[in-house]
Amino acid sequence: MKTLEDFNFENKKALIRVDFNVPLDEDFNVTDTNRIEAAKPSIIKVLEDGGSAVLMSHLGRPKGERNPDFSLEHICKTVSEVIGVQVKFVNDCVGEVAEQAVADLQAGEVLLLENLRFHSSETNGDATFAERLSKLGDIYINDAFGTAHRAHASTTVVAQYFGENKCFGYLLAKEIESIEKVMQTGEKPVLAILGGAKVSSKITIIENILDKVDHLIIGGGMTYTFVKAQGGEVGDSICEDDKMPLALDILKQAKEKGVQVHIPVDVLAADDFSNDANTKVVDVDKIPNGWQGLDAGPRTLENFKEVILQSKTILWNGPVGVFEMENFAKGTIGVGNFIDESTQGGAFSLVGGGDSVAAVKQFGFQDRVSYVSTGGGAMLESLEGKTLPGIAAILD
């Protein structure tokens, strides 16, 4: 696996695919700089070697047309502040104007290209467009894990024009190493905590990781499909009736592979899907009609704590309750605290997938786990065992 450490960038122009698809407010101010900060170490390495950095990214979904609302010029000031270098901007990502801006770039300077997705050729994976992009650098660096599962021109196709002069950035390399640690090289016992609403969205992940883990915690809305499949009463809780046979099959597969599955034994139930609803703790398989489980119960959390604290490698994908509502966030916060404690005790913990990452940020756990993945869809496809095109292109 080639990384930045395999290159010296002195007098070289590095074409870096970053993921600067950041949220903006109505005045076009960046409201979350995490993705920019994540790319900073790779950019700094190039500059400190004596090279220059040409940054390319998408922003939003302008659908192949120029739209000033999605111009990367809006974020240029913030990128400059985060990196600590005055970043230049050019209002296209290919063609004469972009090539001239790159030609004028001096060692130690950074240039941000205009939104790649102003050209439909980007998402179409067009080879001609990719070749035009390739003229803008001597070495290609992919540091955008969030788009590594897309076979787009800038994430995949462009790499073929650089021969051996391509590598992973620090961020993408760290993502690959973290997933490998969970899926292949992690110290046992290995635990996967899978939450979220639906079994259907996690089927391929569960089936792929059953060969890799020793323990599997099922939480969140998925719980009730498993409980009902085993004859339990789940009241008005979310449940995929058509996936009940699948849930039973997963339990059967887990047993055959020696994987211990941990399902909630009690839940905090509510008489309405509302933070102001009446609540009570009930056994998970005895939820009355008119009530729905919205969070893990106290006995469940004690069970989860025991498993988490004895695990040496932990994957957390999905919350265990409706954490967006304060009264149903206790379970997710509890799991975060247990993972924190286990991590401080020497375990490796990886958090990935949109909702669990949101929960980790909301409750301040991002510095208390080993690694928080930056890519939702890319992370999930990695856990499903798929080879991501953006990664394969560098390895070729």
N, C-alpha and C positions, 0 to 999 in steps of 0.2 A: 504494500500500500504506500504509494508516494505521497508525501506530505510536504509542507513548506520547508521542513528541515533538510530536504534533499536538494534545495536550490539556493543559490546566491543570486539576489536580484540586482546586484550592482549594474547600473546603466541599462537595466531591463525595464520594460513596461509590462506590468502584470494586469491582465484582463480578469477581473474578479467578479464572478456571479455571486452577488449578495442577495439576501432577502430583506429588502427595505419596504415590504408591504405593511406599513405601520398605520395605526389608527390616527385619524385627524379629526379635530373638532370643526365647527362650522366656519371658523376663521382660518382654517388650514394649519393650525398648530398641531405638532405631534403630541399625542397624549400618552404614549407609552414608547420609551426609547430602547426597550430590551433588545430588540432585533438589531438595532444599530450598535449597541454596546457589545452584542455577541460577535459582531463582525470585526470589531476594533483590533483585537490582537493580530489577526491575519494582515490587516492593512498596515499596522505599525511595523510588523516584521519586514514587509516589502520596503517601506520607507527607510527603516534603520539600516537595511543592507545597502541603501544608496540607489534604490529603484523608484519608480513612480507607479501609482495605482489608478487603473481605469475601472470604475465601478458600474456594473449594470444590474438593473433590477426591474421588477414590475411594481405597479401600485394599483390596487383595485382591479376592476374589470371593464376597461374602456372599450372592449370588443373590437379591437383593430382600428379604432378611429381616434384622431386627436381630440382630446377633451381636456380643457384647462383645469378642470376639477381634479384630474388625476395626474397632473404634471409633477414630476419629481423635484422640480424647482422649489416647490413648497417646503420640502424637507431639507434643502441644501444647508440652510443656516444651522439647523439642529445637528445635522451630520458633522458640520464643521466644529460645533461646540463639543460634541461627544468625542470625536477623534483628536481634537486639539490642533487641527491643521485647517487653514482656510481652503475649503473645497470649491473647485471650479465647476461650472455647469455648462453643458452644451445641449441645445434644444432639439437634438435628434440622437439616435443611437447607431445609425449607419450612414454611409454616404460621405460626400466631400466635407461637409461642415464638421462631422464627427472625426473624420480622418485628419483634418487640419488641426482640430483641437488637441488630438492625441500627439500629432507631430510637434506641436508647440510645448508639450508638457515636459517640464524639467525634472531632474532627480529630486525626490522629496516632495513632489506635488501630487495632488489627488484630483481626479476629474470624475464627475458624476454624469453619466449619460441620461438622456431623456427616457421615459417609460418605454420599455421593450414592447409592451402590449398595445402601443399606438400603431403597431404593425401586426396584422393578422398572421403574417408569416411566422411570428414568434410561437404562437400556440399551435400552429399547424406543423411545427417542426421542419420548416422549409430549409433545404440544404443551401440554396443560394443566399438566403438571408443569413444563415449561420456562417457561411464563408465570408460574407461582408463583415460580420462581427469579428471574425478571426483576424482581420487586418488591423485590429485596434490593440493588439498586444503581442508580446514575444512569448509569454508563458500564460497558460490558462489555469485559473484556480477556481474550483467550485467550492463555495462556502455557504451554499443555500440549501440546508437540509429540508426546509419547509416546502421546497419545490422539486426535491430529488426524485419524487415519484411521478413527475411529469416528463414526458419525452418531448420537451420543447426545444427550440433552436438553441437557446442560451444555456440550457441546463444539460443537454445531452449531445445534440448534433454537432455543436461547435467544437467539441473536444477532438473530433476526428481530424481537424485541420492543424493540430498542434503536435502530432507525433508523440515523442517522449516528453515534450515540454508541457506537461499538465500534471496537476496534483490536487489533493484535497486541502482545503483550508483547515485551520485549527478547530473551528466549530464543527464542521462536517466530520472530521476525523474523530472528534470526541463523541459525536452522536453514534458513529459506527462502532467505536470501542465500547460504549455503554450498552448498546443493544447486544453486542457479542458477549458481554459479561453476563447478561441475564440469560441469553439463549444458548451459550456454549461453554464459557470458561468460568462462570461464577462459582464461588465457594458454596457448598451445600450446608444446610438445607436451602433450597431455592423456593421462594414464595411468590405467587402472582395474586394480586388483589384486583379483581375485576368488578367494577360497579357500573352505574349507568342504568338507563331505563329498559333496554331491550336485549334479549338473548340474541335476536336475529342479527344485530349489529356486531356481535362479538363471537359468532359461531366459529369463523375461520381462525380467529386468534386462539380460542379455547382449544380447538382441535390441534393446532400447531404446537401449543406450549405444553400439552399434556405429557409429551415425551421429555420435556426439559425441566419440569418443576416437581417438587416434593409435596407442596401444599398449594391449594387453590381456595382463596376466599371469594365467595360470591356475595355481592352486596347490591344495594340500590334496588331499582325497580325490577331487575332481573330475578331477584329473590323469589317473587311471587309465582312466576312461571314454574320454577323448580318445586316450590312448596305445593302448589295446586296439583302438579303432575304426580306428586307422591300421596295425594289424597287429602291434603290440608284445605282448610277453609280460609280464603284470603279476602273475603268481603268485597269491597269496591276497589281494591288495590289494582294497579296496572298489571295486566297479565296477557301474555300472548298464548291464547288457548291452542292455536295451531302449532305452537313450538313445544308443547308439553312432551310429545314423544321424543323430540330432540333432546330435551332436558334430561329425560330418563336415560337416553343413549349416552349422553355425556357422563352422567354418573356411573354408568356401567363401564365405559371406557376407562374412566379414572380409577375405578376399583381394580380393573384388570392390569393397569399400569402401576399400581401401588401408590397412586396420588391421593392424599387425604383432602377431601372437599369439606370446606367449612361454610355452612349456610346459617344465617341468623336464626336464633331460637326465640327471640322476642323482638318486638318492634314498638316504636312510638306511633300509635295510630291516631288519625284525626277524622272528624265527622265532615270535613270539607277540605278541599285543596286550597288552603288559605293559612297565612301566618296567624290569623286570629281564631282559627278553629278550636273547638274543644278537643282535648287530647287525653289519651290514656295508654299505658303500657299493657300490651297483651301478648300472649304466645303467638308466634308467627303463623301457626296453623289453626288458630282459633280467632281470626279477625271477624267481628260481627258484620252483618250486612249493614250498609250505610256508613261503614268506616273503611279507611284505607291506610296502609302502612306508608309512612313518609320518612322514617328514620330508623336507624338501628337502636335496639333497646339496650338497657344496662348489662344484662347477662351476656348478650351477644358481644358487647364491647369487651367484656372481661375475657371471653373466649378468643376474640380477635387479638387482644393484647398478648396473650400467652403465645400464640402462634407467631406473631410479628417479632416478639422479643427473642425467640429462639432461632429465627431465620438469619442467614448470613448474606443472602442476595434477595432483594425485594424489588418487584415491579408493581407499580401502582397505576392502574388505568381505570379511572371512573370513580365518582363519589359514592358513598354508601347511604346517602339520604338527599333530600331536597335542600341542599346547603344554601341555595339562594334565599331561602326564608330562614330568618334567624332562629326560630323555634325548632327547626328541623336540621340544624347545622352541627349539632353536638356530636353525632356519629362520625361525620367526616373530619371534624376537628380532632376527635379522639384518635382516629386512625392516623392522622398527621402527627400527633404527639407521640404515638407508639413507634411510628417509623423514625421520627427524630431520635427517640431514645435508643432504638436499635442501631441507627446510623452512628450515633456518638459512641456506641459500644463496639464499633468496628464493622458493621454490616455495610454492604453497598446497596444504595437505594436509587432507583430510576423512576421518575414520574413522567408519564407521557399521555397524550390524548387530551383534547380540548378542555373538557369539564374538570378533569383532575388538575390540570395545569392552572385553570382559572381559580380553583379552590385553594391550591397551594399559594398562589399569589395573594388571594384575598385574605388568607389567614396568616400570611407571613412565614411560610415554611420554605421558601425557595433557597434560603441559605442553610437550611437545617436538614436537607437531603443531599445525596451525593451528586445527582444530576437531574435537571429539569429539561426535558426535550423541547426543542423549539419548533418541531414539525408535527402537526396533528395527523393529517392523512398519511404523510411519509412514515411516521412512527408506527401507525397501525398496520400499514402494508408490510413494514419490516417484521413486525411481530407475527404477521400472517405467513411469514416465510417467503415473501416475494422478493425478487432481486429488483432493486430500484434502478430505473434507467440512468438517472443522474450519477449513481455510484458505479454502475457497470461501465459507463463511458470513460471514466477515469482509469478503471482497472484494465480496460482493453489494451 
